Amino acid sequence: MSELIRWSDIFLTGVDEMDSQHRTLVDMINHVYELLEKGKH
């Protein structure tokens, strides 16, 4: 999988719900990035 953003614990806020949402957001961004990269070929 192509990654635009690599998740790191440095992004953690210490608020479990927010951290989970941020992780999901990073995963979604990376998925869209991967689809865009595949579309270029």
VEXKEGU-232126 format. One record per residue (C-alpha): x, y, z. Coordinates in steps of 0.25 Angstrom, whole numbers, plus 5000, padded with zeros to 4 digits. Layout:
BEGIN
X | Y | Z
...
// end
This chain:
BEGIN
5000 | 5000 | 5000
5005 | 5014 | 4996
5006 | 5023 | 5008
5005 | 5038 | 5008
5005 | 5039 | 5023
5012 | 5028 | 5031
5006 | 5027 | 5045
5015 | 5030 | 5057
5012 | 5030 | 5072
5017 | 5044 | 5071
5003 | 5047 | 5066
4996 | 5042 | 5079
4989 | 5052 | 5088
4986 | 5043 | 5099
4971 | 5044 | 5097
4967 | 5030 | 5092
4955 | 5034 | 5084
4962 | 5045 | 5077
4975 | 5036 | 5074
4966 | 5026 | 5068
4959 | 5036 | 5059
4972 | 5042 | 5055
4978 | 5028 | 5052
4965 | 5025 | 5043
4967 | 5039 | 5036
4981 | 5035 | 5033
4977 | 5022 | 5027
4966 | 5028 | 5019
4976 | 5039 | 5013
4986 | 5028 | 5010
4975 | 5019 | 5003
4971 | 5031 | 4994
4985 | 5034 | 4991
4987 | 5020 | 4987
4975 | 5020 | 4978
4980 | 5033 | 4972
4994 | 5027 | 4969
4988 | 5015 | 4963
4980 | 5024 | 4953
4992 | 5031 | 4948
4997 | 5018 | 4942
// end
